Structure formats: C-alpha cells, structure tokens
C-alpha cells in the first residue's frame, strides 16, 4: 500500500523550466508546493569540470535519461510495426533538476502572431484549399497579444540577450541584455543576407552577453564563449538555467519542497477532480501518494502525454476517425539542423570555430510564418535561416568535402586543412500536424514496471519535403554569397528515422478553444479536469519554426497565473468563453 502524505496546494511532476516556473510563482504567492523530480538534484557546483565532449556529448550523454529506464517506440505509418529506440544517440531526454533547461543550447525565440491563429489567418488570406487534406492545424485559443506579456516575463527572468527583429512581432519592452558578440562567421552571414535584401539580426540567446540580476534577485553571469553549452551545464552560471533561477527562487520562499528520485506513475482522481499523484521512490521502491488541490504536469512532452494515457484521463486520439484529443497533433522538429541546410568550404578564409556558445549566431526571418506571400509556393508557414557557432568539438567535428575517402592520407590531409575552413547555414523549419501523426500507448512493449511504452507515429509529408527544398535553396544562395569555394546542399531525407536528438517534440495534449479539438484551454488547464494543468510543448497544436523554450516558458507563466486564479477562486473554473473572451 502506498504511504499517504500530507496534502499540499500544488504538486508538480517534473522540475525543469515549466515546473520551476510554476514552483517559483506559486510559492512566492504563498502556496505550499511540492516538486517531484525523477532524477537527482543538480546545483551549479555539479557543473564543475563539465567541459568533456566525450562524456556529455553525443557519445555518452551523461546529462540524459538512460533508455534502460525510459524509452519509446517509433514507426512511420499506421500499418508498420513500432520498435523501441535503444541507442542513446537517437533519443535524448534530460534528467535531474533543470531537465532540458540545463543542457539546452540556449537559443530563445518567440512564436509569431501567425502561429497562434494559423488556421484562421491562412484561410483568410489564401482560402481553405491552401490547407492540404489531412493537415490538422488549428488556432491556439489565444492570440500573440495575449501571450506577449508572459514572453516578456520569461525573458526578463532569464536575462535573454538579443535585438529587435524588423520582421518580427512587436515587443512590450527591449531584450533585458544586449546581443552576444559578433564573430567573423556571423558578420559574414549578416553581410551576405543584407546583400540579398534580407533583414539579419543576432540570434536571441539565453547564454547571456553580460552579468544580469533578474527580477527575483538571481544573478546570471556573462558568457565566456567556451563552447560547452549544448548537452552541458554551464559551470560559469552564464546560461539561463532553472538550477540558477526559478528553482532557487522557489526554495527561498520557504513554501517549496523538492523531492528527487520520485518517479510519478499515475495521476489520482475521483469524481472528475484530480486528488494527487502516485509516485515511487526509485532508491527504495516505496510508493507514495501525494494529495494536492492542483496537479501540474510539467515534464517533457512524451511524459506528460504518457501519464495522461496511463491514468486514463481524457479521450485517446483515434487517427482513423479523428476523434479524441490525447495524443493528437504530435510534431517533431526532426533533423532541425541538417534536413535543410548548406555547408560551405573556404580556401582563403579561416575561422576560430572551437570557441562559441549555443546561442551565438545570426538569423533572418524573412521566410518564416506568413512574412512572405505563399500564393505561389506549395506549403504553408516557413522557416528561419541561421548560422550558429556553438563550438566545433574535436571529436564530433571532422568535415571534409563529399567524395573524400573516409580514411587514408587524402582524408587526413583534407581533415586538417578544412578543420577551420567550413561553415554551415541551415533553415530551421516549421512542422505541421497531420491526422495520422500522433502518440499512443504501445500494445506490445512495456517498461520495467510493466506499463506500456509511449508509441510515436510520425513521418515527413509532401508539405515538409516542399518546405525543406525551398529552405535548402535559400541556404545555398546564402553560402554562395558568403564566398564559399565549395557549396554542398544537404541531402533529401525521404522518411523520418527513429531519432529524436533535438528534444523539440510537441503536441499530444494540445491547446485550443474547445474540448472537442483540444485537451487544455489557454491556461494549460484540462477541459476534462479543471484542477489538472498540463504545461509545456505538449500544448503546442503545431511546431513553429524556432526553438520552443521561450514559448513553453511563456505558457508556464500564464499557467501559474491561472492556477493562482483557480485556487483563490476556491475551485472556480477558468474555461475561456469563446464569444465574450471572458472567464466563467
């Protein structure tokens, strides 16, 4: 029998960016919050001596969850057999406090007004026939103007460095810190983009440009450009991270309790209301029941959706009929770095590519969202053209032109010659949802406790191939303008492979205006259970072009406000009335 613990106001499942924001905001408001984290507790001191590409990079994935503990199954089509992902380089999900917010590359963007009203704006400008059969885009049930203050709050908490994009949405205030330094590669990119009539800016970054104290009193230090960002924690405390921001803010209130080694297995409920969660202490095997007035799912997309399905909350999505909502509209930013790109080899220029930061780069957004006329193209939305200098690790970075032998004297000669003479430009593209792309419980494979694994059904569609080809041509154009002597476009990818390395996965518990088409309202509150909030990229009805963290953070701040309203109203519902746009 599980041990029943003392009831609290709020329990979070996961303590990364979204769980940390919920804990910080509600504990500051005086609520008693318990944060349950499956992994260990990390602090800044734990990041010391982390500049180890072999240990923390793609080879050994030290900061990632072990696939022997948790994995998923994957297939491309409804009539194919899903198989478990077993190789660490194919599935990277963060563990320990901070989660993905500790090892992220720290590129921090906003979605566009178009993203939030993608269905209505597409139909209004191009007609309904522009949307292919089977594509299940929908409006989010909230506008950019409504979510903008929460973007602002996230960026001020995290100290984001950047500059106003002339092609981007309006902002209520400037970035908290100036953009990162320019380097020869980003200057070359910007010059070429301007020559071609585009509007380049520095990439918005959470590896911040100067020391900054956020509104909660937490200090984030200026970036040292050491290059160990992605897959690593920052030992300088110069990358915005839950471990140095929202988690200590929550702890400082005295109203927050962090419990590690706590693997939540079910959401408990009775009479249409969540009553708490069931979790196992992974060290002892002891089960506990944590009662709470509000349950907040704040883990990664896959775990949020799997917990809902295992707990039998909401109606599972059926791809044959289109009915149900749990698991619907899964999207993945698959191969975001390489599916639409161009590599340039230079003979007369050298670059210091071994220094950098995950958020060091330049972009232009002339072809994202509906910033350009789509009348003559065979896709909707678009992408961001970018160059980044994250630091070329000597183990994973060994570029040579195509046709070079993979071993021998010629390979060695060209490896040495091009080590600092190659740049990459890529097109970071939007991913649209389809009727047959979804998440469900695998009927065959289970985890070590006997619970079904989550099954992913996903592939590239004609829309994706058309968009990727369009973006690839832009990257080639840019690389040629930058003066590369050899330009190599990325190769076509016919089908998505069982590889989820960018941790840009969304959907499955999507946001919308109606319980008929969505799982949560615009406060991330379940339509079917008003004291259950499901927070994070699982709420995205589609995947916009840029990285998701800024948007997930904004939604978390809005959800925290919603939970506060819910608790202070003694259980009053927050469901948004579609016509009046007021709360009832």
C-alpha positions as MATLAB code, in Angstrom:
seq = 'XXXXXXXXXXXXXXXXXXXXXXXXXXXXXXXXXXXXXXXXXXXXXXXXXXXXXXXXXXXXXXXXXXXXXXXXXXXXXXXXXXXXXXXXXXXXXXXXXXXXXXXXXXXXXXXXXXXXXXXXXXXXXXXXXXXXXXXXXXXXXXXXXXXXXXXXXXXXXXXXXXXXXXXXXXXXXXXXXXXXXXXXXXXXXXXXXXXXXXXXXXXXXXXXXXXXXXXXXXXXXXXXXXXXXXXXXXXXXXXXXXXXXXXXXXXXXXXXXXXXXXXXXXXXXXXXXXXXXXXXXXXXXXXXXXXXXXXXXXXXXXXXXXXXXXXXXXXXXXXXXXXXXXXXXXXXXXXXXXXXXXXXXXXXXXXXXXXXXXXXXXXXXXXXXXXXXXXXXXXXXXXXXXXXXXXXXXXXXXXXXXXXXXXXXXXXXXXXXXXXXXXXXXXXXXXXXXXXXXXXXXXXXXXXXXXXXXXXXXXXXXXXXXXXXXXXXXXXXXXXXXXXXXXXXXXXXXXXXXXXXXXXXXXXXXXXXXXXXXXXXXXXXXXXXXXXXXXXXXXXXXXXXXXXXXXXXXXXXXXXXXXXXXXXXXXXXXXXXXXXXXXX';
ca = [
       0.000    0.000    0.000;
       1.306    3.478   -0.830;
       2.072    5.803    2.049;
      -0.295    8.787    2.028;
       1.463   12.097    2.625;
       0.182   15.450    3.843;
      -1.898   17.349    1.310;
      -0.373   20.434   -0.355;
      -1.762   23.190   -2.560;
       0.159   22.231   -5.716;
       2.273   19.282   -6.807;
       4.398   19.483   -9.971;
       5.524   16.452  -11.953;
       8.994   17.423  -13.148;
      11.229   20.316  -12.069;
      12.722   21.871  -15.185;
      11.764   25.173  -16.782;
       7.993   24.730  -16.587;
       7.990   23.012  -13.187;
      10.449   25.562  -11.831;
       8.347   28.482  -13.051;
       5.173   27.025  -11.523;
       7.009   26.384   -8.228;
       8.579   29.846   -8.117;
       5.454   31.808   -8.968;
       3.052   29.919   -6.701;
       5.408   29.622   -3.746;
       6.002   33.388   -3.980;
       2.217   33.781   -3.829;
       2.165   31.834   -0.552;
       1.026   28.416   -1.743;
       2.611   25.203   -0.491;
       4.235   23.496   -3.497;
       5.915   20.096   -3.803;
       8.077   19.425   -6.847;
       8.600   15.779   -7.790;
      11.686   15.052   -9.883;
      12.542   11.614  -11.240;
      16.281   12.362  -11.287;
      18.770   13.839   -8.835;
      19.204   17.407   -7.657;
      21.747   19.462   -9.604;
      23.451   22.651   -8.437;
      25.927   24.983  -10.099;
      28.749   23.172   -8.299;
      27.786   19.961  -10.096;
      28.683   21.597  -13.414;
      32.363   21.987  -12.465;
      34.767   20.190  -14.812;
      31.972   19.561  -17.313;
      33.999   20.501  -20.405;
      34.153   16.900  -21.568;
      32.809   16.334  -25.068;
      33.067   12.561  -24.831;
      31.268   12.241  -21.500;
      28.491   14.785  -22.019;
      28.195   14.966  -25.799;
      26.500   12.570  -28.183;
      28.858    9.725  -27.263;
      27.890    9.086  -23.627;
      25.056   11.526  -22.884;
      25.817   11.926  -19.195;
      23.053   14.514  -18.616;
      20.390   12.442  -20.383;
      17.956    9.870  -19.111;
      19.022    6.256  -19.534;
      16.994    4.439  -22.180;
      17.078    1.352  -19.989;
      14.853    3.317  -17.600;
      12.593    5.028  -20.111;
      12.306    4.913  -23.875;
       9.585    4.964  -26.535;
       8.673    3.068  -29.674;
       8.559    4.554  -33.155;
       7.012    3.889  -36.547;
       6.372    5.944  -39.708;
       2.904    4.696  -40.650;
      -0.202    3.210  -39.083;
       0.355   -0.158  -40.739;
       4.012   -0.612  -39.706;
       5.425   -2.205  -36.558;
       6.777    0.210  -33.937;
      10.073   -0.766  -32.324;
      11.779    0.569  -29.189;
      14.529    3.164  -29.520;
      17.593    1.661  -27.844;
      20.530    3.828  -28.962;
      21.261    6.926  -26.817;
      22.216    8.997  -29.872;
      18.653    8.532  -31.181;
      16.701    9.676  -28.113;
      17.953   12.370  -25.775;
      15.702   13.353  -22.868;
      17.101   15.343  -19.961;
      17.087   14.121  -16.414;
      17.723   15.621  -12.963;
      16.525   19.040  -11.820;
      16.673   21.552  -14.635;
      15.988   18.877  -17.251;
      16.376   20.165  -20.799;
      16.724   23.671  -19.374;
      20.158   22.744  -18.041;
      21.703   21.213  -21.141;
      19.892   23.228  -23.851;
      21.769   25.204  -26.492;
      20.023   28.339  -25.132;
      18.527   29.704  -28.344;
      15.406   31.534  -27.223;
      12.758   32.757  -29.660;
       9.125   33.827  -29.758;
       6.441   32.334  -31.951;
       4.659   34.714  -34.334;
       1.116   36.139  -34.232;
       0.528   33.923  -37.270;
       1.371   30.803  -35.241;
      -1.358   31.452  -32.689;
      -4.028   31.979  -35.353;
      -2.557   29.802  -38.081;
      -5.811   28.259  -39.295;
      -7.886   31.436  -39.443;
      -5.111   33.591  -40.912;
      -4.243   31.006  -43.565;
      -7.880   30.637  -44.606;
      -8.464   34.391  -44.568;
      -5.529   35.144  -46.870;
      -5.383   32.091  -49.156;
      -8.644   30.212  -48.759;
      -9.318   26.863  -47.123;
      -7.979   24.985  -50.140;
      -4.453   26.087  -49.155;
      -4.583   23.602  -46.264;
      -3.875   20.060  -47.553;
      -6.253   17.238  -46.778;
      -5.254   15.549  -43.537;
      -3.368   18.545  -42.112;
      -4.919   19.310  -38.712;
      -3.739   22.846  -37.960;
      -5.904   24.869  -35.599;
      -5.847   28.179  -33.767;
      -4.402   28.015  -30.260;
      -7.281   29.736  -28.463;
      -5.022   32.646  -27.545;
      -3.504   35.489  -29.568;
       0.059   36.754  -29.641;
      -1.039   39.997  -27.978;
      -2.474   37.975  -25.091;
       0.631   35.805  -24.629;
       3.175   38.620  -25.172;
       3.327   39.765  -21.518;
       4.278   36.227  -20.493;
       7.058   36.115  -23.096;
       8.288   39.369  -21.589;
       8.204   37.899  -18.095;
      10.136   34.781  -19.138;
      12.780   36.790  -20.973;
      13.300   39.120  -18.011;
      13.611   36.190  -15.624;
      16.143   34.507  -17.941;
      18.003   37.679  -18.983;
      17.705   36.883  -22.694;
      20.206   38.665  -24.965;
      19.059   39.941  -28.355;
      17.919   42.745  -30.612;
      14.607   43.714  -32.183;
      13.782   41.854  -35.390;
      12.362   44.223  -38.039;
      10.419   41.245  -39.450;
       9.333   40.019  -36.017;
       6.368   40.689  -33.751;
       6.027   43.739  -31.538;
       7.554   43.660  -28.083;
       6.375   45.459  -24.958;
       9.994   46.055  -23.886;
      13.521   45.534  -25.263;
      15.581   42.444  -24.561;
      16.950   42.534  -20.994;
      20.568   42.296  -22.178;
      22.372   43.290  -25.414;
      23.027   40.752  -28.181;
      26.034   38.464  -27.988;
      29.338   39.322  -29.639;
      29.703   39.152  -33.365;
      32.369   36.849  -34.772;
      33.718   36.624  -38.329;
      31.231   33.910  -39.274;
      28.151   35.864  -38.103;
      29.445   39.096  -39.673;
      29.931   37.295  -42.987;
      26.389   35.867  -42.748;
      24.868   39.259  -41.981;
      26.710   40.970  -44.835;
      25.581   38.324  -47.303;
      21.987   38.467  -46.056;
      21.890   42.253  -46.428;
      23.357   41.993  -49.927;
      20.480   39.676  -50.842;
      17.862   42.016  -49.381;
      17.158   40.146  -46.132;
      16.978   41.523  -42.581;
      19.564   39.717  -40.396;
      19.832   40.066  -36.630;
      21.798   38.422  -33.843;
      20.229   35.212  -32.600;
      18.323   35.697  -29.299;
      20.290   33.831  -26.654;
      19.947   32.593  -23.092;
      23.739   32.336  -22.883;
      23.701   35.967  -21.988;
      26.045   38.729  -23.056;
      26.670   40.378  -19.682;
      26.109   39.791  -15.968;
      22.455   40.336  -15.098;
      20.298   40.249  -11.979;
      16.753   39.135  -12.720;
      13.572   40.453  -11.032;
      13.700   37.594   -8.491;
      17.205   38.630   -7.402;
      19.044   35.723   -9.083;
      22.322   36.508  -10.856;
      23.228   35.129  -14.285;
      26.795   35.811  -15.395;
      28.137   36.933  -18.758;
      29.021   34.239  -21.284;
      32.678   33.152  -21.587;
      32.186   31.693  -25.121;
      33.778   28.428  -24.004;
      31.585   26.400  -26.452;
      30.326   23.831  -23.912;
      26.592   24.708  -23.933;
      24.574   22.057  -25.738;
      24.482   18.818  -23.721;
      26.385   20.508  -20.900;
      25.553   22.555  -17.823;
      27.321   25.908  -17.603;
      29.892   25.960  -14.799;
      30.131   29.769  -15.059;
      26.406   30.214  -14.381;
      26.283   32.183  -17.633;
      23.497   30.185  -19.294;
      19.933   30.748  -18.107;
      19.015   27.539  -16.338;
      16.262   26.572  -13.847;
      19.015   25.419  -11.471;
      20.273   29.009  -11.019;
      16.991   30.921  -11.497;
      13.486   29.651  -10.745;
      14.376   26.657   -8.555;
      16.397   28.681   -6.002;
      13.713   31.381   -6.173;
      11.109   28.809   -5.153;
      13.337   27.412   -2.403;
      13.984   30.872   -0.970;
      10.272   31.347   -0.224;
      10.203   28.502    2.311;
       6.998   27.277    0.638;
       8.589   24.835   -1.805;
       9.781   21.289   -1.179;
      11.852   19.484   -3.800;
      11.709   15.682   -3.782;
      14.138   13.861   -6.047;
      14.255   10.199   -7.102;
      10.464   10.437   -7.321;
       9.021    8.723  -10.404;
       5.353    9.607  -10.862;
       3.387    6.689  -12.301;
      -0.243    7.858  -12.113;
      -2.436   10.893  -11.651;
      -5.036   10.127   -8.992;
      -8.588   11.435   -9.324;
     -12.126   10.972   -8.087;
     -15.416   12.432   -9.258;
     -13.813   14.320  -12.136;
     -11.217   16.026   -9.932;
      -7.529   15.259   -9.530;
      -6.724   14.315   -5.947;
      -2.944   13.992   -6.272;
      -0.309   11.720   -7.772;
       1.173    8.295   -7.105;
       4.951    8.083   -7.202;
       7.715    5.619   -6.434;
      10.954    6.408   -4.635;
      13.439    4.954   -7.123;
      16.002    4.307   -4.363;
      13.784    2.205   -2.072;
      10.852    1.107   -4.236;
       8.419    2.619   -1.696;
       5.214    4.032   -3.214;
       3.770    7.337   -2.013;
       0.519    9.152   -2.594;
       0.905   12.937   -2.674;
      -2.510   14.627   -2.334;
      -2.872   18.158   -3.752;
      -5.530   20.686   -4.631;
      -3.880   21.194   -8.039;
      -1.744   18.782  -10.072;
       0.595   20.316  -12.652;
       2.225   18.079  -15.267;
       5.468   19.900  -16.024;
       7.690   17.217  -17.528;
       8.687   16.662  -21.149;
       6.101   16.236  -23.921;
       6.396   12.453  -24.018;
       5.961   12.002  -20.280;
       3.075   14.473  -19.988;
       1.090   12.603  -22.627;
       2.039    9.141  -21.375;
       0.880    9.980  -17.842;
      -2.491   11.153  -19.158;
      -2.904    7.947  -21.174;
      -1.763    5.667  -18.352;
      -4.099    7.458  -15.943;
      -6.998    7.217  -18.424;
      -7.696   10.951  -18.328;
      -9.270   12.418  -21.452;
     -10.221   10.597  -24.641;
      -7.315    8.992  -26.514;
      -6.952   10.226  -30.080;
      -8.097    7.881  -32.851;
      -6.289    8.568  -36.163;
      -8.835    6.576  -38.137;
     -11.821    8.670  -37.066;
     -10.135   11.867  -35.905;
     -11.992   11.627  -32.604;
     -10.386   12.130  -29.202;
      -7.648   14.565  -28.193;
      -4.988   12.889  -26.012;
      -2.081   12.110  -28.334;
      -3.342   14.328  -31.164;
      -1.148   16.585  -33.333;
       2.264   15.204  -32.457;
       5.024   17.187  -34.168;
       8.786   16.953  -34.004;
      11.435   19.402  -35.184;
      13.103   16.419  -36.789;
      16.670   16.797  -38.065;
      16.279   20.525  -37.416;
      19.965   21.178  -38.006;
      20.585   19.206  -41.157;
      17.485   18.398  -43.219;
      17.523   21.792  -44.953;
      21.000   23.268  -44.993;
      24.151   24.056  -46.957;
      27.765   23.550  -45.984;
      30.479   25.798  -47.366;
      34.207   25.040  -47.586;
      36.542   28.037  -47.831;
      40.036   28.023  -49.288;
      41.099   31.577  -48.478;
      39.443   32.125  -45.074;
      39.913   30.575  -41.663;
      37.578   30.821  -38.666;
      38.149   30.080  -34.985;
      35.312   27.574  -34.776;
      36.289   25.968  -31.481;
      35.102   28.951  -29.453;
      31.440   29.823  -29.257;
      28.163   29.386  -27.425;
      24.918   27.571  -28.092;
      23.124   30.871  -28.612;
      25.888   32.588  -30.615;
      24.667   33.153  -34.143;
      22.721   35.213  -36.624;
      19.363   34.717  -38.313;
      16.856   36.295  -40.647;
      13.114   35.684  -40.524;
      12.014   36.928  -43.945;
      10.671   33.457  -44.781;
       9.036   32.427  -41.527;
       5.314   32.235  -40.774;
       3.414   34.379  -43.227;
       6.154   37.028  -43.556;
       6.092   36.360  -47.308;
       3.406   35.613  -49.867;
       2.633   31.890  -50.046;
       0.384   32.103  -53.104;
       2.964   30.574  -55.417;
       4.531   28.019  -53.054;
       3.242   24.547  -52.227;
       3.447   24.728  -48.439;
       2.319   26.882  -45.536;
       4.440   28.550  -42.843;
       8.211   28.597  -43.429;
      11.500   28.746  -41.599;
      14.351   30.764  -40.137;
      17.676   30.934  -41.956;
      20.526   30.879  -39.435;
      24.178   30.383  -38.772;
      25.431   29.361  -35.332;
      28.835   28.988  -33.756;
      28.320   26.686  -30.836;
      31.893   25.474  -30.738;
      33.165   22.736  -33.029;
      34.155   19.908  -30.722;
      37.189   17.961  -31.974;
      35.507   14.566  -31.539;
      32.230   15.248  -33.332;
      33.530   17.747  -35.887;
      35.620   16.487  -38.799;
      34.182   17.916  -42.041;
      35.597   17.095  -45.449;
      34.067   17.697  -48.915;
      31.904   14.972  -50.405;
      33.838   12.426  -52.381;
      36.765   12.469  -49.977;
      37.788    8.942  -48.910;
      36.719    8.135  -45.360;
      40.230    7.043  -44.389;
      43.780    7.280  -45.624;
      46.202   10.071  -46.496;
      43.731   12.184  -48.517;
      41.189   12.058  -45.711;
      43.836   13.112  -43.179;
      45.090   15.928  -45.393;
      41.647   17.404  -46.014;
      40.549   16.935  -42.394;
      43.443   19.064  -41.234;
      43.038   21.620  -43.998;
      39.286   22.206  -43.550;
      39.192   21.964  -39.753;
      38.674   25.753  -39.500;
      37.520   26.493  -43.034;
      33.925   25.250  -43.075;
      30.628   26.966  -42.170;
      27.059   25.696  -42.087;
      23.874   27.642  -42.825;
      20.592   25.913  -42.074;
      16.872   26.527  -42.445;
      15.047   25.854  -39.180;
      11.573   24.943  -40.368;
       8.024   24.746  -39.017;
       6.325   21.346  -38.697;
       2.611   20.981  -39.277;
       0.361   18.322  -37.662;
      -1.397   15.590  -39.615;
      -4.301   13.312  -38.866;
      -2.070   10.224  -38.818;
       0.779   11.683  -36.685;
       0.058   11.002  -33.042;
       1.065    9.468  -29.705;
      -0.495    6.437  -28.031;
       0.425    3.550  -25.745;
       2.322    0.735  -27.414;
       0.325   -2.520  -27.442;
       3.461   -4.689  -27.275;
       6.362   -3.111  -25.412;
       6.442   -2.173  -21.737;
       8.862   -0.598  -19.283;
      10.473   -2.393  -16.338;
       7.321   -1.922  -14.230;
       5.026   -3.423  -16.849;
       3.497   -0.136  -18.046;
       3.207    0.317  -21.835;
       5.802    2.459  -23.552;
       4.671    5.512  -25.467;
       4.398    4.929  -29.217;
       5.215    7.657  -31.768;
       3.746    7.593  -35.283;
       5.398   10.283  -37.410;
       6.959   10.916  -40.828;
       7.727   13.645  -43.356;
       4.863   14.643  -45.631;
       4.839   16.361  -49.031;
       4.454   19.700  -47.206;
       7.724   19.021  -45.370;
       9.645   17.975  -48.475;
       8.467   21.081  -50.341;
       9.356   23.395  -47.468;
      12.744   21.752  -46.923;
      13.606   22.076  -50.612;
      12.635   25.746  -50.540;
      14.803   26.359  -47.468;
      17.725   24.403  -48.888;
      17.820   26.700  -51.932;
      17.960   29.747  -49.632;
      20.857   28.212  -47.699;
      22.760   27.527  -50.932;
      22.123   31.095  -52.099;
      23.450   32.405  -48.795;
      26.548   30.221  -48.797;
      27.418   31.257  -52.328;
      27.003   34.927  -51.391;
      29.258   34.341  -48.384;
      32.006   33.311  -50.810;
      32.414   29.589  -50.128;
      34.562   27.796  -52.707;
      32.668   24.519  -52.336;
      28.947   24.570  -51.508;
      27.202   21.327  -50.567;
      23.413   21.318  -50.096;
      22.013   18.885  -47.559;
      20.680   15.657  -49.000;
      16.990   14.815  -49.157;
      15.583   12.720  -46.321;
      12.760   10.548  -47.625;
      11.450    9.294  -44.277;
      11.883   10.350  -40.680;
      14.119    7.939  -38.782;
      13.752    6.841  -35.168;
      15.913    9.697  -33.931;
      14.792   12.427  -31.522;
      18.058   14.160  -30.729;
      16.978   17.810  -30.664;
      14.366   17.334  -27.949;
      11.996   19.549  -29.935;
       8.843   17.429  -29.639;
       5.347   18.819  -29.200;
       1.650   18.061  -29.133;
      -0.405   15.296  -27.611;
      -2.158   17.492  -25.046;
      -2.832   20.467  -27.273;
      -4.305   23.855  -26.527;
      -7.416   25.226  -28.191;
     -10.781   26.913  -27.947;
     -12.903   23.803  -27.492;
     -12.753   20.463  -25.647;
     -13.841   18.873  -28.920;
     -10.492   19.678  -30.552;
      -8.067   20.224  -27.681;
      -7.008   18.868  -24.298;
      -6.342   22.146  -22.462;
      -7.533   25.735  -22.551;
      -5.231   28.730  -22.871;
      -4.236   28.487  -19.200;
      -2.996   24.912  -19.881;
      -5.943   23.705  -17.778;
      -7.548   20.378  -18.718;
     -11.045   20.777  -20.087;
     -11.976   17.417  -18.526;
     -10.445   18.050  -15.098;
     -10.208   21.678  -14.038;
      -7.634   21.202  -11.266;
      -5.199   19.427  -13.608;
      -2.823   21.617  -15.629;
      -0.643   20.159  -18.416;
       2.171   22.591  -19.178;
       4.868   22.677  -21.829;
       5.341   21.968  -25.526;
       2.776   19.155  -25.255;
       0.251   22.005  -25.572;
       1.545   23.223  -28.983;
      -1.011   22.425  -31.741;
       1.865   22.648  -34.259;
       5.604   23.271  -34.104;
       6.637   26.738  -35.211;
       9.948   27.355  -36.943;
      12.144   28.398  -33.980;
      13.226   26.601  -30.813;
      10.331   26.040  -28.375;
      11.687   27.018  -24.949;
      10.623   30.680  -24.956;
       7.066   29.720  -25.860;
       6.933   26.898  -23.306;
       8.199   29.351  -20.679;
       5.579   31.932  -21.597;
       2.814   29.324  -21.344;
       4.169   28.274  -17.938;
       3.929   31.828  -16.602;
       0.372   32.063  -17.879;
      -0.459   28.681  -16.327;
       0.950   29.857  -12.980;
      -1.371   32.844  -13.127;
      -4.243   30.508  -13.979;
      -3.518   28.188  -11.057;
      -3.391   31.168   -8.729;
      -6.773   32.358  -10.041;
      -8.166   28.855   -9.688;
      -7.024   28.400   -6.088;
      -8.013   31.889   -4.966;
     -11.452   31.413   -6.507;
     -11.990   28.265   -4.409;
     -12.230   25.958   -7.372;
     -13.971   28.297   -9.839;
     -13.393   27.304  -13.458;
     -11.124   29.243  -15.787;
     -12.536   27.946  -19.044;
     -12.486   30.711  -21.612;
     -15.805   31.724  -23.141;
     -15.227   31.766  -26.904;
     -17.571   34.635  -27.722;
     -17.084   37.050  -24.827;
     -13.393   36.229  -24.256;
     -14.072   36.462  -20.534;
     -13.604   33.873  -17.841;
     -16.522   31.964  -16.391;
];
